[in-house]
Amino acid sequence: MDTQLNARLLQDFACFIAEAKPLLQRQYQQRLAADLASQQWQGCFQRNLVAVLAAFYPQALQQLKSLSFDASQVGVENGMSELTGQVLTAFAGFSDELILFAVDKHRTSCALSNFAEEHKPDRDYLNATRREIAGLWKTFALDLNRHFLEGRC
């Protein structure tokens, strides 16, 4: 197993994640603007966050698959590759940052000020959104782990 290679690739992937953040924020803003232009404000917070992340996680997985990680002798504990845990660490705070960005956009939007649920998403709405995002995250993590486990063969 080439631990130096894996460490470098993990750093490269962390840079990919950092570079993606402003792009995802822009995508969110564009989706929100399109919704507002077409008067589709009902559920726009959740719909747009989920759509942005639903498109991003498969891209992130493809990015990871394009990297030449050496998973041949990486440890596996309780069915999870050590590499999976290391990659997932690169996402620490990732979705929360995007959620906070979206909350801020909604709270400062004059166009949404007449729609209380969208203008200031409450705890229940935020939690429902987080649950849906968690489903996307789970699928991503399982697909990622499957990829690394297959690399052990």
N, C-alpha and C positions, 0 to 999 in steps of 0.2 A: 504494500500500500504506500502510495506517495503522499505523505502528510503535508509536505510543503506545497505541493501542487493543489491539494484540496484547500489548504489555508488561503492560498492566493485566489483560487476560484471563489471561495466564500467572500473574500474582500471585494472581488469584481462584482459579485452578485449584490452585495450590500450597496455598492455604488449605483448599480442598476436601479435598486429600490429607491435610493435617495434622489436619483434623477427623475424617477417616475412621479414622485409626489407632486411637483408643480404641474406636470402634464395632466394628472388626474384631476387636480383642482380646476384647471382650465376646462377640461371635459365636463366637469360638473357644472361649472358656470355656463357653458354653452348649452347644455341640456336644460338647465333652469331657465335661461333666456328664451329658448325655443318653447318651453312649456308656457312661460308667461306671455309670449307673443301669440300663442294659440289659445290662451285662457284655460290652460290645463293645470291649474294650481292644486287641485285636490290630489293629495298624496304625492306631490312632486318631490318632497324631501326624501322619503323612503324610496320611491321609484327610481330617482336619479342616482342616489348613492348605490343602490343595489345594481343598477345597470352599469355604472362605471366600474365597480369591483367585479361584476360578473364577466366583463370584458377583459379586465386586467389580469385576474388570476390565471386564466389559460395562457396569456402572453408570458407571465412570469414563469409558468411551468415550461413553456417552450424555450425560454431563455435558459433555464436550468438544464434542460435536456441537451441544449447545444453546447454546454460546457463539459469538458472531459474529466469529470470527477472520477477518482479511483475509489470505487466502493467495494472492491474485491475482498478486502479483509477488514472492513469497517465493522465494528461491533454492532450487535443487534440485541436490544433488551425489550422484553415484552412485545415483540413483533415490530419494534420501531428501530430503524437504522439510526446510528449516532449522527450521520450526516443530515438526516431529516430534522432532528432537533437543532442542529447547528444552523441550518438554512432558515428554519422557522424563527430563530432568534433575530435574524436580520429584519423581520417584520414587527419587532417590538414597537407597540404604539402606532403602528401604521394606519389601521382602520380608524382608531380613535382620533388621530390627527385629521383625517379626512372628514370624519363626523363633526368635529369641532369647527373645521373650516366651513362646512355646510351650514351648521347652526349659526355661525357668525354672518354668513351671506344672507340667510333668511331673516335674521333679527335686524339687519341693516337695510333690508329691502323695503322701499316705500310701496312697491307694487304688491307686496304680500301683507302689508300692514292691516288690511281689511279682512284677512283670513287668519284668525288667531292660531289655529292649529298648525298652520304652515309658518306663520311669522315667528312664533315662539313655540317650537315643538316641546310638548310636555314629556314627563318621564315615561309614561306609557308608550307614547309614539316613538321616543328614542329607543326604548327597550324592544319594541316590536321590530324596529329597523335593525338593531344590533342582533337580534335573533336570526333575522333573515341573512344578514351578513355572516353570522357564525356558520350557517349552513353552507355558504359558499366557501368559507375558510376550511371547514371540515373536509369538503370534497377536494379542495386544493391539497391539503395536508396528506390525505390518504393517497391521492394520485402521486404526489411527490415521494412518499414513502415507498409506494409500489415500484416506482422508477428506481430508487436506490436499492431496494431488495433484489430487483431483477438484475442489477449491476453486479451483484455478488456472485452470480453464476459463472 
